[in-house]
Amino acid sequence: MRMRRFGSTFQWVLVFLLLLLSCDAAMAAKQGLPVIGGKKAVATVNGEPISLEEFRSMLASLHEGAGEKPAGGPRNYSDLLQRMINGKLILQEARNIGLDTLPELRETVGLFGKQTLRQTLLARQVKDVRPDGKEVETVYRDLIREYRIRSYRFAKEEDAKQAEEDLRAGSGFDNVMNRMVSEGKAAGSGEGGGV
């Protein structure tokens, strides 16, 4: 039953869209858009309107940061409107099945809201902060570390443990490793690779 209602509603929305898009521009200008709840509506989805204001806002957010492009003739905004309609249908179905009442979902949405609020607050607080180039360079230089690494491979685990014991006893690394290599218990070179 639910699928049939959804299908017939979806067909109604598609018919409405096709009619809306196929109307002559002059005819649409004369008639204007229907007013629902005090706002001009470009479409309705199961009685829930998509206002012209919502449509313009979505359109503006898509063009945000895109820069100015030369007008290349008339534009077709039906894809954007279709996405908005699909979004409304998905939200309505989620409400119908009670998805918005699940504790796990509410917790996730709450955490996302807190994280977004934190990020927004941080971005506003530091938007005019400019780092001191000299201080950045000093911190960077202090954090740079270069290491020389020598690696040795042992054929037997007990040889590696013996080398570890000799090192813990206070024998120098070079002495222990040179002895292990000369005895054939380890393979490697004294050359260190930079990291």
Buried (B, 14 or more C-beta within 10 A) or exposed (E): EEEEEBEEBBEEBEEBBEEBEEEEEEEEEEEEBEEBEEBBBBBBBBEBBBBBEBBEEBBEEEEEEEEEEEEEEEEEBEEBBBEBBEEBBEBBEEEEEEEEEEEEEEEEEEEEEEEEEEEEEEEEEEEEEEEEEEEEEEEEEEEEEEEEEEEBEBEEEEBBEBBEEBBEEEBEEEEBBEBBBEEEBBEEEEEEEEE
